[in-house]
Amino acid sequence: MHKLIPLILSLCLLPSAQASNDPHEAFKKLLEHIAEAEAYLRSSPFYESDTEQAAAYMHLSRMLFKAIEQEMLQDADYPFFRVLDFHIREGGDNSDQRYLFSPIKGGQEYRIWGRRGSAGRVEIQLYAGEPWAGAGESAAFLGTEDIEFHEDGTFEVLLTASSGEENSGKTGNRLHNPSSATTVMVRQIYPDWSSEEPGDIHIDRVGFEGKIKSTMKTDEVVRRLLRTGEVAEQSIRIWPDFVQQRYIDARPANTLAEPMDTSRYGGIPGRWMANGHFDIPEGHALIVKSWPVNAKYQGIQLTDRWFASLEYANQISSLTTVQSHQAEDGAFYYIVSAKDPGYRNWLDTGGLQKGILLLRFDGVQGEIPKARWPQAELVRIERLAEVVPDFKQYQVEDRTEQIRNRRKHVQIRFHR
């Protein structure tokens, strides 16, 4: 990529027409955004080891890919969902979820329809702006418990201009689409990866299903090119900044924050999270002790410091309580390390010494009692058997089968 910068800058200096609707000028601006973002990544304190430098350019590529699809290709009048999958990892994406995004026009009617399949939960959330970037809020939400599914798992939800119930904005399979809304996100959550029916979900703008889409003009392409550059640079910069401020500067390494209700920050009602950042020296492992709580879904995962989920199809970088061994004392013990300790609940850092820990608790009723807050402890590898109760060896063939099954589920979940 370093060799591309002179090329990019030379392209930006090529003579061209000065008209404001000139797509060449807009494309040059997009390249300038990419160059600025690339320089920013190289100046980051995370740009250290070979592995993390490689991850930085993967982060840049993914955010550019996301921006092109979101801003150049999607259309709020003729919507199709964009999928955040193992190719586009962003913002601490949950390894147990399939995220769907579409732009929408606030105050207009849309229909979301499909089949639930084996998803443990299906959630629909409307955003006004970008709350994760500090410029927006969660505008409306519909959880699994609010959606009426037919016996065969099919469903249909109408996003309506009318407000419905005065307080919640939802009634039956209807959700109020306020004038401020800009994006709809759907989450399909899979706590049990042994299931093989992922379901499918789609979106239409009501009244546009049979309309012919007009051919795009240059002024619209210019607008989209300019927006693509802005979104790409913003996305490349925002997540490492977020990690630095919210996680690394907030607490010492190898410790966990107390669980937090994410609805205070534009998240889902009843979704709690705990987090921390790890720095594991050679010969050590981080033990995370997590108690079962009254959540409908509970899981733990690792990300890099660019806030992308670690490889989760061909590597064990995440586990749910359904997938985990529960110790004799009733808790779940997770061993975070670069090398396989021979314990079922291993979280593989993929060779990273430093990274991020995320614990999610969905569907929590009330509060999580302090006695059930997760804890972390850094120990030497040789002490694992004495620190982890009921430490049972996990054979190589078991690990091979575990990863084989993970890969199969991810292939089926994302129809790849």
PyMOL commands that set and color helices and strands:
alter all, ss='L'
color gray80, all
select helices_A, chain A and resi 4-12+23-42+50-73+131-133+144-146+218-248+262-265+321-323+370-372+381-387+396-413
alter helices_A, ss='H'
color red, helices_A
select strands_A, chain A and resi 82-84+97-103+110-115+121-130+135-142+154-160+170-171+174-176+183-189+200-205+260-261+272-279+284-290+297-303+318-320+332-337+346-348+354-362+375-380
alter strands_A, ss='S'
color yellow, strands_A
deselect
rebuild
show_as cartoon
